[in-house]
Amino acid sequence: MRDESLSLAGEWLPVCNSEDVPAGDARGFIVADERIVVWRDSIAAAHVWRDYCPHRGAQLSLGTVMRDQIACPYHGWSYDVEGQCLRIPSNPSLRPSKRACAMTFASEEKYGVVWMCFGKPAYALDFFPEAAIPNGRRINLAPQTVRSSAPRVVENFLDMAHFSFVHVGILGEHAHTECRITRSLRFPMADWRRDSAVTGSPQGFRGRVAAR
Ligand code: FES
């Protein structure tokens, strides 16, 4: 995460859907401009690290998972689940230094998604209690490209008054336009549209609101 002004350090960010990383394998992703590797160990637990070998910078996502270690594709250094290098094939008798350690991130797998946090998580990852509804159905979508500002997308997801017009026959009908208001919030939409910008991220969108 190169741009600290995004203030994402304490946020849980989605990296990929769980099914994107098979057991015993590794995959590379980009989150907030940072290359990330997700790999699964022998019990299929997901590990989320910077996709960067501390030796010469090769992408660990191109390496090989061997039970509870991942080996770099360049010189074969292998790392345990804590990120510590355990073996240097070109010098097998050498005990790797503590500094030979991959950068690991806090991570959790929940709601069919692998999540990560660049810093210390600011809150528990439990914002989707509906997942516990018996016989409920959760649908995880693949990443979508949206040509809009992030606040505009969030506003659209919260707005139900357009259902009866834009999504007729799918989510709404002309005969049922009324939305019951249970609580009202103030959204400074005019300011958001003027000041916000969105930049690309394969795993989602990233918004910025200009400082005033
Ligand atoms: S770059 Fe990874 S072992 Fe050399």
Residues whose N, C-alpha, C, O or C-beta is under 5 A from the ligand:
A	BS01	FES	C53 H55 R56 G57 A58 C72 Y74 H75 G76 W77
